Amino acid sequence: MSTSILRGSEDRRRNRRGLLYGVDGCRGGWVVASAPSASGEVTVEIAPEFRCILDRIAVDSILAIDIPIGIPENEPRTCDRDARRLLGWPRSSSVFSPPCRKALAACTFEEALQLNRCEMGIGISKQAFHIMRKIREVDQVMTVHAQQWVREVHPEVTFVQLNGGPLMHRKKDARGRAKRIALLRRAGLNISDLWLQRERTRLGARCVLVDDLVDALVCLVTASDIRNGRSRCLGGGEKDANGLVMEIVCCGGLCTKTGIQSL
């Protein structure tokens, strides 16, 4: 695998037709794992803004991102409920519902909490509030057309699918990380905890956590299943006010080789 930092127009002009992307938020912006659709080397990069990623991908690519796409108005999203049900105990709490569209513009947690309760009858979690800036960032540039190749995913949902059942340990737990690395290896990625630590150092330890790298890589695996027609969609197909489908896409089941290679 190789590492680089996303920079300017020169990188955007590179030939990226048909690539798969797995994207997760991080301190430095967004961590992006990409690979050719059939085989080839995985590249790990950091993009400062989501627009930088969207501007440089080809329409025949697949981008799987761990961020809500499709913002509710006054009812919770069916896909979040379905994801929690699929995860089961004790991982269901890792799926937290995004704020409603009115609350998305709030500047404080208290304001967001009040607006969400007024519109939806429920509050929001601190975790949801802390990623609202990134939700807004994606929502501002997403279109119905772009959603054909930019899909919302959830790392823990795909890990449960790859595992064939719930994972008992958190990803920050040593046993939980080891299990997730093992699942990624079974899916065809030749990674290790040492490799992840080394990649974090290359990218900048202040910019990205090991957990972010793991999540981006499993998003990449999900993108491969989307491309190959093996993915599964959670949700009832509802659309938000902008016409975006509110769904979470995950791998279809027990992992098989994706065709993605790594060094």
C-alpha positions, 0 to 999 in steps of 0.5 A, a space after each residue: 500500500 502507498 500513502 499520499 496527501 491529496 493536493 490541488 489540481 494536479 492530483 485531480 487531473 490524474 486518471 481515476 476512472 473506475 476506482 473504488 473509494 472508502 471514506 471516513 472522517 478524521 481530524 485532518 478532514 477525510 481519510 480516503 482509501 482507494 483502489 482499482 475496481 478489479 485489482 491493484 494497490 490500495 492508496 491511503 490519502 487525506 483530503 481536507 474537504 469532501 468537495 476535494 474528493 467529489 471533484 476528482 472522482 469519475 462518474 464510473 467510480 464507487 465511493 462509500 462514505 461513513 456519513 449520513 446522506 439524506 437528512 430527515 425533516 420530522 421523522 427518524 430514518 428507517 435505515 438507522 433503525 434497521 442498522 441497529 437491529 442488524 448490529 444487535 447487542 452490544 454494537 447497536 449504540 454505534 449507530 446514532 441518528 443524524 439531526 433533522 434538517 432544521 437542527 443541522 444549522 444549530 451552533 450549539 448542542 443545546 440549540 440542536 437538541 431543542 430544534 430536534 425535539 421540536 421537529 422530531 420529538 426526540 433528542 440527538 446524541 453528543 456524537 451526532 452533534 460532533 459530526 454535524 459539521 461534516 454532515 453539513 459539508 457532505 449535504 451541501 454538495 450531494 445531489 441525486 445524480 452524485 448519489 448514483 456513485 456516492 453511497 452512505 455506509 456504516 463500518 460496524 454494519 459491514 463488519 457484522 455482515 463480514 463476520 456473520 454475526 455481532 462483534 462482541 468487542 469495541 473497535 478501540 479494544 485490542 481484541 476488537 481491533 484484532 478481529 476487525 483486522 482479521 476480517 479485512 484480511 479475509 476480505 483480501 487486504 494484507 494489513 496488520 496492526 503494525 501497518 496501520 500504525 505506520 500509515 498513521 505516522 506517515 499521514 500524521 498522527 494528529 490528522 488521523 486515528 488508527 480507527 479511522 484507517 480501519 473504517 475507511 478500509 472497510 468502507 472500501 470493501 463495501 464499495 467493492 461489494 456495491 460494484 460487484 452487486 453483492 451489497 445490501 441496502 437498509 432502509 425503506 427507500 424514503 427520500 429527503 427534501 433534496 430527493 436524496 435516498 435515506 439508506 445505509 449500504 453494507 456488504 451482502 454477507 460473509 466476506 469473500 475475496 474482493 479482488 482488491 490487493 495490497 502490498 
